[in-house]
Amino acid sequence: MVDRIAFHVFGIPIYWYGVMISLGMLLGTLVALHRAKQYGVDEDHLLGFLLVAVPAAIVGSRLVFVFANWETMAGDWRAMVNLRQGGLSIHGAVFGGIIAGSIYTWVKKINFWTLADVCVPGLILGQAIGRWGNYFNQEAYGVPTDLPWGLYIDGAYRHPIFFYEFVWNLLVFAYLLHVSKKEKVRGAIFARYLIGYSIGRFFIEGVRANTLFWGNLRLGQLVSILLIIVGLLLLGWLKRRDKGVLN
């Protein structure tokens, strides 16, 4: 068994899940601040963007999780808002952050694509670190496996999908940093994030246990396919617009 509590503050237990999520947010913000200088983005604008996008991402991630687990949470409002027990959807976080960020940049008359390019490498790094919260909560695990790296969870040795996604997200993080050195089209890094993350998520979802199905595919796989398509279309549109093909 894994101890879910990291430490206590005045008798209040602080869970590893919250620690890892917070650490991921902190490091992701530091990466974004470093990139802001490279992209010529005012730090105040970036911090304002994050102050709006991060809370919206948390709300969006929880709403999607509650919706996906409505049968077990229906009517239990305390369970719906209890983040200390885990239960955050990455896809919901992305959608919530995009909506809030779009509104903020529109109001402030700031280029959304530039800020998105600045932020997404830090976002995927934060996702990688935050996945360790799933380990401490012993949640988001895979189907049983006889592979030597299987973890004993819920009565069986299972695929450690939190670790799969941790490794994949680090690879995507490194890829985005590398591409950023030569990519000049605004928004292209964001589009590559959607594509890169979703490719890995599609295959990882294939061995995930306790998840919703839509036909023969898991719901997470369908969302990943959708985001890959959106990312590819967005990348093509941005590049054509940058070349003056689109007005």
N, C-alpha and C positions, 0 to 999 in steps of 0.2 A: 504494500500500500504506500502511496505517495502522500506526504503531509501537505495539504493544500494551503496551510497557514504559513506565511513567511515570518511574521513577527507580530507583536501586539503593541499598540499605542494607547496608553491609558486604559488598558484592559480590552480595547477593541481589536479584534483580529484583523490583520491585513493579509489578504490572500495573495498567493503567488500569481494568480490570474490577473489581478489588477496591477500588480507590480510589473509583470511582463508587458501588459498593454501600455502602461504608462512609460516604461522604458522605451518601447517601440516608438511611441509618439515623440518622446524627447529626442531620440537619435534622428528620427525622420525630420523633425523640425530643424535640428542642427545642420543636417545635410541640405535642406532647402535654403537655409540662411546662407550657407557657403555658396550654393549655386546662384543665389540671387545676385551676388556681386558679379559673377561671371556673365550673367544675362542682363546686367544693368537695371535690375529691378529694385525699386526703393524698398528697404527693409520694413518700413511702416506699412506699405501696401501689402507686402507678403504676410506680415503678422496679422493685419486686419483680415486678410483672406483666410488665414488659418483659424482665427478666432471665430469665424462664421462657419467655415467648412467642417472643422473637427467636431463641434457639437452636433451639427446636422448629420455628419457621418455616423456618430454614435446612435442618434435617434433612428436614422434609417436602418442601421444594422440591427437594432433591437426590434424594430417593427417587422422587418422581414423574418427574423427568427421566431417571433411570436406568431406571425401568420403561418409559418411552416409547421409550428407545433401547437396549433390552435386547439386540437382535440384534447390535449393534456393541460392547457392553460386557460381554456375558456372559463370566464367568470372569476378567475383568481387574479385580481389586479395586483396583489403584492408580488406574485410570481412574475407577472409581466414586466415589472419595473425593477426587479431584483437582479442587478448586474453582477452582484458579488458571486452568484452561482454560475457565472459564465453565460454563454448564449448570445454571441454577436455574429451576424452574417457579414462576411466581407463584401459580398455583392451589394447588400443593402447599404453598407458604409460608402461604397463607391458611388452608388446612385444618389444618396443623400448629399455627399460632398459635392458632386457635380452640380446638382440643382442649386444648393446654397451658394456655391462659388460662382455660378453663372449669374445669379441675381446680384451678388456683391459686385462683381466686375462690371456688370451693366450699370448699376447705380453709380459706381465710382469712375466709370468710363476708363477702365483698365482693360488691356488685352487679356482675355481669358486664356487663350492658347499659350501665351508666354508663361503665365503663372502656373498653368497646368504642367508645362514642360519642366519648370523649376521644381515643382513639388513631387512628381510621380516617382523619381528614384528614391526619395526619402519615404514615400508611401510604401513602396514594395519592401524596403528595408524594415520599416515598422511592422509590416505584415509578417515578415520572416520571424522577427523577434517575438511578436505577439502570439505566434503559433505555439510557443512553448507554454503559454497559459493553458492551452488545451491539454498538454501533457500533465500538468499539475492537477487539472480538474478531471483527468482521466475521461475525456470526452472527445468527440469527433475522431473516433477510432475506425479501423478498417475491418474487413471480414477476416475470419480465421486463416492463418497461414502456417506452413511448416518451414518457412525461411528462417535462417539462423538469427536474423535481427528482429524477429517478431517479438512484440511486447505482450506480457500477460495482463490482459484487461478484460473485465466482465466475463471471467470464467474460461478464457481461451487465449492462446497466443495469436495476436492479430497484427495486421499491417500497421505500422506507426505512421499514419498518414500526416500527422502533424510534422514529423521529421522530414517526410518526402517534400511537403510544401515548404518547409524551412529551407531545405537545400535548393529547391527549384527557385524560390524567391530570391535567394542570394545570387544565383546565376543570372536571373533577370536583372537584378540590381546592377551587377557588374556589366552586363550587356548594355543597359541604358546609359551608364556612365561612359562606356566606350563609344557608343554611337553619338552621344552628345558632343563629342569632340569635333565632329565633322558635319553633323546635321544642322542645316540652316533654316529649314522650313518650320515655322512656328506651328506647334501642335503635333508635330510628327513624333516626338518622344512620347507624348501622351497616347497617341494611337498605337505606338509600338508596345507601350505598357499593356494596353488592353489585349493586344494580340498575344504577347509573350506570356503574361500571367495566365490567360485563359487556356492556352495550349496545355500548360502543365496541369492546371486545375481540371481540365477535361479527363485526362488519364488518371489523375489521383482520385477523382470522384468514382472512377470505375471500380475501385476496390474499397470504397467507403461503406460502412455498415450504418444501419438505422437512419436511412435517408429516404426522401420521397421519390417516387417514380412517376414518370409521365410516359406511358407506353413501355417500351423496352429500355428507355434511357432514364438515368437519374435526373432529377430536376436540375441539379447543379451542372450536369453535363450539357443540358439544353441551354441553360443560361450562358455557359462558356462558349458554346457554338455561336450563339447570338452575338456575344461580345467580340468574338474573332471576326465575324462578318462585319460588324459595325466598325471595328478597328481597321480592317482592310479597306473598306469603303471610305472611311474618314481619311486614311493615309493617302489613298489615291486622289481624293478630292482636294486635300490640302496641297499636294504636290502639283496638281494641274493648275490650281489657283495661283500658286507661287510662280509658275512658269508663264502666267498670263493667259492660259487657255480659257479660264473662267473669269467672268467679270465680277 
